[in-house]
Each structure stands twice: as structure tokens, then as C-alpha cells.
């Protein structure tokens, strides 16, 4: 299936590892030109090298997304290199685990900047350029917790919902411009973030990572964690012109874990 990504330009944030890395590589395989960013220069350069080896164009921009001016600089650098922007994929590392009473206001403020405001600022910076594209698309990476809150993740549970509200609102507001706005909701996927959460669970429960993972996979109908590559293939489709009549959705990629209504 041709996704129609050949020659389009995609900006993918937090793309040096995990879901972001898998997604930017998948977009490159489909023929997109990509701009990628992360805080760590070494890992970012490694991904850029992989992309170039695929025969695709890549611009790597070391960036801390919590800096207020970072999204604007990312978009400007992308436009300077490629002359256009067609796809924005907003991804950011998840805030730390913790229950409500274990967290202070400073933790909330830091999480707001990372999870919510980085995406808000990216949208402000990117939308004027996306309005000039015939295939404008915005995709936010959130979490399956927007459908079913996860224990000891009050920051993520709350702020991913805020991003979801923005996605739904922008889908309505930008539809007349032809820009589609969607979200991807990963479930338990084999990433560094999930490894961190499993270690946290093991510490709190006095067990081991292996025990916690076994209990977790037993609750997943497909019986295993997902892979970043599985998630990335779905993300590339949803961001692409092949999904041209899909907007305002939050797509669960969770192995069937969520059993409630999709409404």
C-alpha cells in the first residue's frame, strides 16, 4: 500500500529512541524527508545515520522541548532545510510516576511544560506552514491512559487527557484548512519508558520486573508487549495522505487491553 508520503516533510519530536525513533524511521522508509529532535546529540546522530542509510533525507536538531522557544526554532530549521512542512508529530517523554499526594506543584509545573505546553507551542509554530500543504497532518502521541487511567501515573493520566482535548478541538478548527489532527494511544510497548514503569512497580510491590511484566502481559489479550515498530507502522498510516478522511480520532495501539466503549 502506498501511503503517499514520498517527498513530504515530517517533523517528529523526541525521536532518538522508543516510539519516536521507530516512527521517524518508518516515515523515512516510506519516502518522507524528516526532521528529528532530541536532547541527546549522540543518540540523535545515530538515528540520523540510520535514516541516511535508508536513502532518505534527515535533519537532526538537538532540542530540549521544555524550552519555550524550542518549538519555533525546530519549525524554522525544518523550513530552512526543506522549504515546507507537511506533517507534525508531537512526542515527548512521559512525566515521572507517582501518586497525587507524593507530588508537589513543582512536579506538576514541570510535567505541564513537557507533556502539554511543548505540544501547544509546536502547534502554534507549525500550523501556519501546514496550512500551505495539501496533506497537512498533526499527530500527537498520548497514551492508552486517556481511555483508562493507569495506577501511580497521575501526571500522565491528567496531562495526556489535556492533549487529547486539544487534538479534538484542533480537528474541528483546522478541518476547513484541510489539516487533519489525530492522536496515537500506545499501550504497554517495549520501550525505555515502560522499563522504567515496570521497575517502579516492582519496587513499590516488593517483586521483580519479571513478575510485574508477567502479570501485565497476562492482562493483554494478545499476551505480550507491543513493539515500537508495530506502533510506528500505524502512526505512519494515520499521519499519511492514505488516512485522508480520518481526523479527530485517538487510535489505541494496546493489544486489546482496553475493553470499554470507544466513545
N, C-alpha and C positions, 0 to 999 in steps of 0.2 A: 504494500500500500504506500503510495506516495503522499507524504504529509504536506507537501507544498512548502517546505522550509528552505529549499535551495536558494541561496543568495540573501535570505533575510538576516537581519541583525538582531541578536538577543543579548540582553544584559541579565546575567544571573549572579545574584549576590551570595556571599558565604559559600563559594563554590570550589574550595580547595579540598574538601573531604565530604564524606557522607552523602546525603541526598543531593546537595548542591553539585558536588563533583560528578556524581553519576548522571545528573541531568544535563550539565553543560557538555559532557562527553557525548551523550545521546543526541543532543541537538547538533553537535559538530558532525556526527556520523550521518545525520540526515541532511547535511549540506548547509547548515546555518553558519554564519560568521558570528563569533561570540566574544563578548567582553565578560571577564570574570574578576571577582574580587574576593579578598580575604585579608585577615590581619597578618598572617604568616607568609613571609616572602618565599621561603624555601618550598613549602607545600604548593603555593600558588604557581611558582615557576615550574614545578614538576608536572602539574596538570596542564599548563600551557604547552609544555614539551609533548605531552601525550596527544594533545589536540593537533598540533602542527604535524605530528607523525601520521595522523589520520588524513592529512592533506587539506585541513581546514585552517581558516584564519582565526587568530585568537589575540586578544589584548588583555594582559594581566595587570590589574591595578591594585596594589596594596592599599587596604582601606579599613578603617575602624568605623563601622556603620553607626555607632552611637555618637559620633561627632556630628553636630548639626549641619555642617556644610558638606559632609561626605557625599550624600546622595546627589547633590548638584554637581560636584566635581566628577563623580562617576559618569553621569549622563553626558556632561560636557566632553569628557575624554572619549567616550564612545562615539559621539557625533563627530569629534575632530578626526578620529581614526577612520570611521566607516561612512560618515556622511548621512546616516539615517539611524533610526531605531524603530523596530517593529514589535519586539516582544520584551516585556519586563517581567522577570521572575524574582519575586521578593522572598528571600530565605534568610533566616537568622538563627543563630544558636539559641537553644531554649534556655529560659531562666533557671536558676538552681532549684532543686526540690526543697520542700519544706511546707509545714502546716501554717495556718494563718497566725497563730499565737507565737510561732517561732520566728516570725519575720517582722522587721521593723519598717518604718516608712522609707528609709533609705533603700532597702531592698526592693520595695515597690517602685520607687522612682527609677532605679537602675533598670529594672525589668521593663518598665514602660518605655524607656528610651530605646532599649534593644529590640523588643518584640513589636511594639506598636508604632512608636514615632519614627523609627527607621523606615518602615513601610509607608507611613503617611508622607514623609519627606521624599521618598523615592517616587511616589505617585505624582506629587506636585512637580517634581523635576522632569519626569518622563512624559506626562500626558500631552504637553504641547507638541512634542515630536511625534508621539503615537497618533495624534490627530491627522498627521500628514501621510500616515501609512494606510495602504488599502487592506492591511492584515493586522491592524493594531490589536494587541492582546496583553493583558495583565494577568499574572498568575501568582497567587500567594500560597506559600507553604504554611499550613497551620498544624493541626493535629486531630486525631480521632477524638480527643477530649472535648472538642466543640459539640460532639453528639453525646458523650458520656464522660463526665469528669473522672479523672484518674486520682487515686489517693496520694496525698502528700505532694501535690503539684498545684497548689492554689494559684501561684503566679501564672503558670502556663494556662491553667484552666480558664482563668479570668481574661487574660490578655489575648489569647487566641480567639476568644469569642468577640473581642473588640475588633480584631482584624476581620473576622467573618462579617460583622456588621458593616464595616467599611466596604468589603467586597460586594455585598448585596446592594448597598447604596450606590456605589460607583457603576455597577452593572446597569442600573436603571438610568443613571445620569449620563453615562457615556455611550449608551446604545445608539442614540441619534448620530454620533460621530463614527459609528462603525467599530468602536473599540469594545472587545469582549473582556469581561472581568470574572475570573473564577478562582477557586481555591482547591488545593490538594490537601487531603487529611490523612497523613500516614498513621498507620497503627504501629505495632511493635515490629521494627525493622532493624536489621543488624548494622548498627552504626555506633560510633563512639558515644553518642548521647544516650542510647539505650544501654550500653555497657555501664555508663555512669549511674543510670537509674537502677539497674539490677544490683550494682554494688551497694547503692543506698538502701535498697530493700533488704538485702542480705544483712547489712549492719543493723538496721532497725529491728529485724526479726530474729537476729541471732542465728542465721542459717548460712548458706553459701550461695554464691552466684549460680552454681549449677542447680541447686534446689529451687531457687527462685525462677530460673529460666524454665525448668521442668514444669513447675506449677503454671507458669504463664502460657507455655505452648499447649498445655492440656486444655486451656480455655479457648484456644483459637481453633475454629472448625477445620482449617487446613493443616493444623497440627505442627506448625513451625513459624519461626520468624520470617518476615519478608526480607528481600534483598534490595539494596539501593537501586540495582539495575531494573528490577521489576517496577519499582516506583517511577524511575526515570522514563521508562517507555510510556507509561500512562501520562506523565507530565508533558512529555514532548507532544503527544497527541493533543492533549487539551489546550496547549498553548498554540498549536499549529492551525493553519488555514483549513486543515481537514476537519476540525471541530467548529466550523464557521457558524453553526446555528446553536451553539451551546454557550450560554452566558448566565452568570448569577448562581452557579452551582458550586457545591462543596463536595468533591468526589472522595469518598472513603477508599483507601487502599490498605485494608486491615485484615485480609484473610478471612473475612466473615465474622469478626469479633463482635461488631455492633449488631444487635438483633432487634433494635427498636425501629420505629417508623422513620422513613427518610424525610418526613415533613418537618 
